[in-house]
Amino acid sequence: MTRRVATLLFALSVMVLAPPPANAVRPDEILADPVLELRARDISRDLRCLVCQNQSIDDSDAALARDLRVIVRERLGAGDTDGAIIEFVVARYGDFILLDPPFKSTTLVLWLGPSALIGIGIIVLVVFFRRVRRDSLKSGITLAPLSAAERKRLNALLSEEAS
């Protein structure tokens, strides 16, 4: 009896903790051939939904994503290779449709833009802090050591706060 309970608890925990499957693909879209359907899912996971932009067409409920899923399945049914299907879709929508765009001259900004912005931000911060330091030195602002009376007052405040 305890083994049955343990098995049941394990099965329930797997069902609760397992991520739910993507429900964007409708039953009428699924191909009868499981091998072709698996290929269609693999291709769909690499293509960006142009409406949602941060979801694959496999995960998106948008009408355009559904149309793209249908195109992928039609092309698979026609005997196209995975590469040919991706080339077909890229020819229509550009490299932006790929969730992992290739590194080439037209996508250079996409790949190097974030690094360039971070570099520019670091340069701006360095220049800013150097200028602040230079201006404070020019104005003659210096920090003088505390006098004996100031140190005594500071110690009294710190001891009051500690108690």
NUDOTI-245163 format. One line per 3 residues: number of its first residue (from 1); their letters; for each residue z, x, y of N, C-alpha, C. Coordinates in Angstrom, 1 decimal, padded with zeros to 4 digits. Each point is the difference from the previous one (the first is absolute). Layout:
<nodes>
NUM> A> Z X Y Z X Y Z X Y | ... .
</nodes>
This chain:
<nodes>
1> MTR> 000.0 000.8 -001.2 000.0 -000.8 001.2 000.0 000.9 001.3 | 000.7 001.1 000.0 000.1 000.8 001.2 -001.3 000.7 000.2 | -000.8 000.3 -001.0 -001.3 000.6 000.1 -000.9 -001.0 000.7 .
4> RVA> 000.0 -001.2 -000.4 -000.8 -001.0 000.6 000.3 -000.2 001.5 | 001.3 000.0 000.3 000.4 -000.2 001.4 -000.5 001.2 000.8 | 000.1 001.2 -000.6 -000.4 001.2 000.8 -001.5 000.0 000.2 .
7> TLL> -000.7 -000.4 -001.0 -001.5 -000.1 000.1 -000.4 -001.1 001.1 | 000.7 -001.1 -000.1 -000.3 -001.0 001.0 000.4 000.4 001.4 | 001.1 000.7 000.2 000.4 000.5 001.3 -001.0 001.1 000.5 .
10> FAL> -000.5 000.8 -000.9 -001.0 001.0 000.4 -001.3 -000.6 000.4 | -000.4 -001.0 -000.7 -001.3 -000.7 000.3 000.2 -000.7 001.4 | 001.1 -000.6 000.2 000.2 -000.7 001.3 000.0 001.0 001.1 .
13> SVM> 000.7 001.1 -000.2 000.1 001.0 001.1 -001.4 000.6 000.3 | -000.8 000.2 -001.0 -001.4 000.5 000.2 -000.8 -001.0 000.8 | 000.1 -001.3 -000.3 -000.7 -001.0 000.7 000.5 -000.1 001.4 .
16> VLA> 001.3 000.2 000.3 000.5 -000.1 001.3 -000.4 001.2 000.9 | 000.1 001.2 -000.6 -000.2 001.2 000.7 -001.4 000.5 000.1 | -000.9 -000.5 -000.9 -001.4 000.4 000.0 -000.7 -000.6 001.2 .
19> PPP> -000.9 000.8 000.7 -000.7 -000.6 001.1 -000.9 -001.1 -000.4 | -000.2 -001.0 000.8 -000.8 -001.1 -000.4 -001.5 000.5 000.1 | -000.9 -000.6 -000.9 -001.4 000.4 000.1 -000.6 -000.6 001.2 .
22> ANA> -001.0 000.6 000.5 -000.7 -000.5 001.2 -000.7 -001.3 -000.4 | 000.2 -001.0 000.8 -000.5 -001.4 -000.3 -001.3 -000.3 000.8 | -000.5 001.0 000.6 -001.2 -000.2 000.9 -001.2 -000.4 -000.8 .
25> VRP> -000.2 000.7 -001.1 -001.2 -000.3 -000.9 000.2 -001.4 -000.6 | -001.0 -000.8 000.2 000.1 -001.4 -000.5 -000.6 000.0 -001.4 | 000.5 -000.9 -000.8 -000.5 -000.1 -001.4 -001.5 -000.1 -000.1 .
28> DEI> -000.6 -000.7 000.9 -001.5 -000.2 -000.1 -000.7 001.3 000.3 | 000.6 001.0 000.6 -000.6 001.3 000.3 000.1 001.0 -001.2 | 000.9 -000.2 -000.9 000.3 000.9 -001.1 -001.2 000.1 -001.0 .
31> LAD> -000.5 001.2 -000.3 -001.1 000.1 -000.9 000.5 -000.2 -001.5 | -000.9 -000.5 -000.8 000.3 -000.2 -001.4 000.2 001.3 -000.8 | -000.7 001.0 000.4 000.1 001.3 -000.7 001.2 000.8 000.6 .
34> PVL> 001.1 000.2 -000.8 001.2 000.7 000.6 -000.3 001.4 000.5 | -001.0 000.7 -000.6 -000.3 001.4 000.5 -000.6 -000.1 001.4 | -000.9 -001.0 000.2 -000.6 -000.1 001.3 001.0 -000.5 001.0 .
37> ELR> 000.9 -000.9 -000.4 001.0 -000.5 000.9 001.0 001.2 000.4 | 000.3 000.8 -000.9 000.8 001.2 000.3 -000.7 000.9 001.0 | -001.3 000.2 -000.2 -000.8 000.8 001.0 000.0 -000.6 001.4 .
40> ARD> -000.2 -001.4 000.0 000.0 -000.7 001.2 001.3 000.1 000.8 | 001.1 000.0 -000.8 001.3 000.1 000.7 000.2 001.4 000.5 | -000.4 001.0 -000.7 000.1 001.4 000.5 -000.8 000.2 001.3 .
43> ISR> -001.2 -000.5 000.0 -000.9 000.1 001.2 000.7 -000.8 001.2 | 000.4 -001.2 -000.3 000.6 -000.8 001.0 001.3 000.6 000.6 | 000.7 000.8 -000.7 001.2 000.6 000.5 -000.3 001.1 001.0 .
46> DLR> -001.2 000.5 000.0 -000.4 001.1 000.9 -000.7 -000.5 001.2 | -000.3 -001.3 000.1 -000.7 -000.6 001.1 000.9 -000.7 001.0 | -000.1 000.2 001.2 000.9 -000.6 001.1 -000.5 -001.4 000.3 .
49> CLV> 001.0 -000.9 000.2 -000.4 -001.3 000.5 -000.2 000.2 001.5 | -001.1 -000.4 000.5 -000.3 000.2 001.4 000.7 -001.0 000.9 | 000.6 -001.1 -000.6 000.8 -000.9 000.8 001.4 000.5 000.0 .
52> CQN> 000.6 000.3 -001.1 001.4 000.5 -000.1 000.2 001.4 000.4 | -001.0 000.8 -000.3 -000.1 001.4 000.4 000.9 001.0 -000.8 | 001.2 -000.4 -000.3 000.9 000.9 -000.8 000.2 -000.5 -001.4 .
55> QSI> -000.9 -000.9 -000.5 000.1 -000.5 -001.3 -001.3 000.3 -000.7 | 000.0 000.1 -001.3 -001.2 000.1 -000.7 -000.6 -001.4 -000.2 | -001.3 000.0 -000.3 -000.6 -001.4 -000.2 000.6 -000.6 -001.3 .
58> DDS> 000.6 000.8 -000.9 000.6 -000.5 -001.2 001.3 -000.7 000.3 | 000.7 000.4 001.1 001.2 -000.6 000.4 -000.1 -001.1 001.1 | -001.1 -000.1 000.6 -000.2 -000.9 001.2 -000.5 -001.4 -000.4 .
61> DAA> 000.6 -001.0 000.7 -000.5 -001.3 -000.2 -001.0 -000.5 001.0 | -000.5 001.0 000.9 -001.0 -000.4 001.0 -001.3 -000.4 -000.7 | -000.7 -000.8 000.7 -001.3 -000.5 -000.5 -001.0 001.2 -000.1 .
64> LAR> 000.0 000.9 000.9 -000.9 001.2 -000.1 000.3 000.8 -001.2 | 001.3 000.2 -000.2 000.4 000.8 -001.2 -000.4 -000.7 -001.3 | 000.0 -001.3 000.0 -000.5 -000.7 -001.2 -001.5 000.2 -000.2 .
67> DLR> -000.7 -000.1 001.1 -001.4 000.3 000.0 -000.4 001.4 -000.5 | 000.8 000.9 000.4 -000.2 001.4 -000.4 000.4 000.2 -001.5 | 001.0 -000.7 -000.5 000.3 000.1 -001.4 -001.1 -000.6 -000.8 .
70> VIV> -000.6 -001.1 000.5 -001.1 -000.7 -000.8 -001.2 001.0 000.0 | -000.3 000.7 001.1 -001.1 000.9 000.1 000.2 001.1 -001.0 | 001.3 000.6 -000.1 000.3 001.0 -000.9 -000.3 -000.4 -001.5 .
73> RER> 000.5 -001.2 -000.3 -000.2 -000.5 -001.3 -001.5 -000.3 -000.4 | -000.7 -000.5 001.0 -001.4 -000.3 -000.2 -000.8 001.3 -000.2 | 000.3 001.1 000.7 -000.6 001.3 -000.2 000.4 000.6 -001.3 .
76> LGA> 001.2 -000.2 -000.4 000.4 000.5 -001.4 -000.8 -000.8 -001.0 | -000.1 -001.3 000.1 -000.8 -000.8 -000.9 -001.4 000.5 -000.1 | -000.6 000.5 001.1 -001.4 000.4 000.1 -000.1 001.4 -000.6 .
79> GDT> 001.1 000.7 -000.4 -000.1 001.3 -000.6 000.2 001.1 000.9 | 000.4 -000.2 001.3 000.2 001.2 000.9 001.2 000.8 -000.4 | 000.0 001.3 000.3 001.1 000.8 -000.2 001.0 -000.2 001.1 .
82> DGA> 001.2 000.5 -000.2 001.1 -000.1 001.0 -000.4 000.6 001.3 | -000.6 001.2 -000.1 -000.4 000.8 001.2 -001.1 -000.8 000.7 | -001.0 -000.6 -000.7 -001.0 -000.7 000.6 000.5 -001.3 000.8 .
85> IIE> 001.0 -000.6 -000.6 000.6 -001.2 000.6 000.7 000.4 001.3 | 000.7 001.1 000.0 000.8 000.5 001.2 -001.1 000.4 001.0 | -001.0 000.7 -000.4 -001.1 000.4 001.0 -000.6 -001.3 000.6 .
88> FVV> -000.2 -001.0 -000.8 -000.6 -001.2 000.5 000.9 -000.7 001.1 | 001.3 000.0 -000.3 000.9 -000.6 001.0 000.2 000.8 001.2 | 000.0 001.4 -000.2 000.1 000.9 001.2 -001.2 -000.1 000.9 .
91> ARY> -001.2 -000.2 -000.7 -001.2 -000.1 000.8 000.0 -001.2 000.9 | 000.7 -001.1 -000.5 000.1 -001.2 000.8 001.0 000.0 001.1 | 001.2 000.6 -000.4 001.2 -000.1 000.9 000.5 001.3 000.6 .
94> GDF> -000.6 001.1 -000.4 000.4 001.3 000.5 001.2 000.6 -000.8 | 000.4 001.2 000.4 001.1 000.7 -000.7 001.3 -000.7 000.2 | 000.1 -000.8 001.0 001.3 -000.6 000.3 000.5 -000.9 -001.2 .
97> ILL> -001.0 -000.5 -000.7 000.4 -000.9 -001.1 000.7 000.7 -001.2 | -000.1 001.3 000.0 000.7 000.8 -001.0 001.5 000.2 000.4 | 000.9 -000.2 -000.9 001.4 000.2 000.3 000.3 001.5 000.1 .
100> DPP> -000.8 000.8 -000.7 000.1 001.5 000.1 -001.4 000.5 000.4 | -000.3 000.0 001.4 -001.3 000.4 000.4 -000.3 001.5 -000.2 | -001.2 000.4 -000.2 -000.4 001.4 -000.2 000.2 000.8 001.2 .
103> FKS> 000.2 001.3 -000.2 000.1 000.9 001.2 -001.4 000.5 000.4 | -000.5 -000.6 001.0 -001.3 000.4 000.6 000.0 -000.1 001.5 | -001.1 000.3 000.6 000.0 000.0 001.5 000.3 -001.3 000.6 .
106> TTL> -000.5 -001.1 -000.6 000.2 -001.3 000.5 001.5 -000.5 -000.1 | 000.7 000.6 -001.0 001.4 -000.4 -000.2 001.0 001.1 000.5 | -000.5 000.9 000.7 000.8 001.1 000.5 001.2 -000.4 000.8 .
109> VLW> -000.2 -001.0 000.9 001.0 -000.5 000.9 001.1 -000.7 -000.9 | -000.4 -000.7 -001.0 000.9 -000.7 -000.9 000.9 001.0 -000.7 | -000.5 001.2 -000.4 000.8 000.9 -000.7 000.8 001.0 000.9 .
112> LGP> -000.6 000.4 001.1 000.7 000.9 000.8 000.7 -000.6 001.3 | -000.3 -001.2 000.2 000.6 -000.7 001.2 001.5 000.0 000.0 | 000.7 -000.4 -001.1 001.5 000.0 000.1 000.5 001.4 000.2 .
115> SAL> -000.5 001.0 -000.6 000.4 001.4 000.1 -000.2 000.5 001.5 | -001.1 -000.4 000.5 -000.3 000.4 001.4 001.0 -000.7 001.0 | 000.3 -001.2 -000.2 000.9 -000.7 000.8 001.4 000.6 -000.1 .
118> IGI> 000.4 000.4 -001.2 001.3 000.6 -000.1 000.0 001.4 000.7 | -001.0 000.7 -000.2 -000.2 001.3 000.7 000.1 -000.1 001.5 | -000.7 -001.0 000.5 000.0 -000.2 001.5 001.4 -000.4 000.5 .
121> GII> 000.7 -000.8 -000.8 001.3 -000.4 000.3 001.0 001.1 000.1 | -000.2 001.0 -001.0 000.9 001.2 000.0 -000.3 000.8 001.2 | -001.3 000.2 000.3 -000.3 000.8 001.2 000.5 -000.6 001.3 .
124> VLV> -000.1 -001.3 000.1 000.6 -000.7 001.2 001.5 000.2 000.1 | 000.7 -000.1 -001.1 001.4 000.2 000.0 000.4 001.4 000.4 | -000.7 001.0 -000.6 000.3 001.4 000.3 -000.2 000.2 001.5 .
127> VFF> -001.2 -000.4 000.6 -000.3 000.2 001.4 001.1 -000.7 000.8 | 000.4 -001.2 -000.3 001.0 -000.8 000.7 001.3 000.8 000.1 | 000.5 000.4 -001.2 001.3 000.7 000.0 000.0 001.3 000.7 .
130> RRV> -001.2 000.7 -000.1 -000.1 001.3 000.7 000.0 -000.2 001.5 | -000.6 -001.1 000.5 -000.1 -000.3 001.4 001.4 -000.4 000.5 | 000.7 -000.8 -000.8 001.4 -000.4 000.4 000.9 001.2 000.1 .
133> RRD> -000.1 000.9 -001.0 000.8 001.2 000.0 -000.4 000.9 001.2 | -001.3 000.2 000.3 -000.4 000.8 001.1 000.5 -000.6 001.4 | -000.1 -001.4 000.1 000.4 -000.6 001.2 001.5 000.1 000.2 .
136> SLK> 000.8 -000.1 -001.1 001.4 000.1 000.2 000.4 001.5 000.3 | -000.7 001.0 -000.4 000.3 001.4 000.3 -000.4 000.2 001.5 | -001.1 -000.6 000.4 -000.5 000.2 001.4 001.0 -000.7 001.0 .
139> SGI> 000.6 -001.1 -000.4 000.8 -000.7 000.9 001.4 000.7 000.1 | 000.3 000.9 -000.8 001.2 000.8 000.0 001.2 -000.8 -000.7 | -000.3 -001.0 -000.7 001.0 -000.7 -000.7 000.5 000.9 -001.2 .
142> TLA> 001.2 000.4 000.0 000.6 000.7 -001.1 001.3 -000.6 -000.4 | 000.4 000.2 -001.2 001.2 -000.5 -000.5 001.1 001.0 000.2 | 001.0 -000.2 000.8 001.1 001.0 000.2 001.0 -000.3 -001.0 .
145> PLS> 000.8 001.0 -000.4 001.1 -000.2 -001.0 001.1 -000.8 000.7 | 000.7 -000.7 -000.9 001.1 -000.9 000.5 001.1 000.9 000.6 | 000.6 -000.5 001.1 001.1 000.6 000.6 001.3 -000.3 -000.8 .
148> AAE> 001.0 000.7 000.2 001.3 -000.2 -000.8 000.5 -001.4 000.2 | -000.1 -000.6 001.2 000.4 -001.3 000.3 -000.8 -001.0 -000.8 | -001.4 000.2 000.0 -000.9 -000.9 -000.7 000.2 000.1 -001.5 .
151> RKR> 000.3 001.2 -000.5 000.2 000.1 -001.4 001.3 -000.7 -000.4 | 001.1 000.1 000.8 001.2 -000.7 -000.3 -000.2 -001.5 000.0 | -000.7 -000.5 001.0 -000.3 -001.4 000.1 -000.7 -000.5 -001.2 .
154> LNA> -001.1 000.8 -000.5 -000.8 -000.4 -001.1 000.9 000.0 -001.3 | 000.8 001.0 -000.2 000.9 000.0 -001.1 001.0 -001.2 000.0 | 000.5 -000.4 001.2 000.9 -001.1 000.0 -000.8 -001.3 -000.3 .
157> LLS> -001.2 -000.2 000.4 -000.8 -001.2 -000.3 -000.3 000.0 -001.5 | -000.3 001.1 -000.6 -000.3 000.1 -001.4 001.2 -000.3 -000.9 | 001.1 000.5 000.4 001.3 -000.3 -000.7 000.4 -001.5 000.1 .
160> EEA> -000.3 -000.6 001.1 000.3 -001.4 000.2 -000.9 -000.9 -000.9 | -001.2 000.4 -000.1 -001.0 -000.7 -000.8 000.3 000.2 -001.5 | 000.5 001.1 -000.4 000.3 000.3 -001.4 001.2 -000.8 -000.5 .
163> S> 000.9 -000.3 000.9 001.2 -000.7 -000.4 -000.1 -001.5 000.1 .
</nodes>
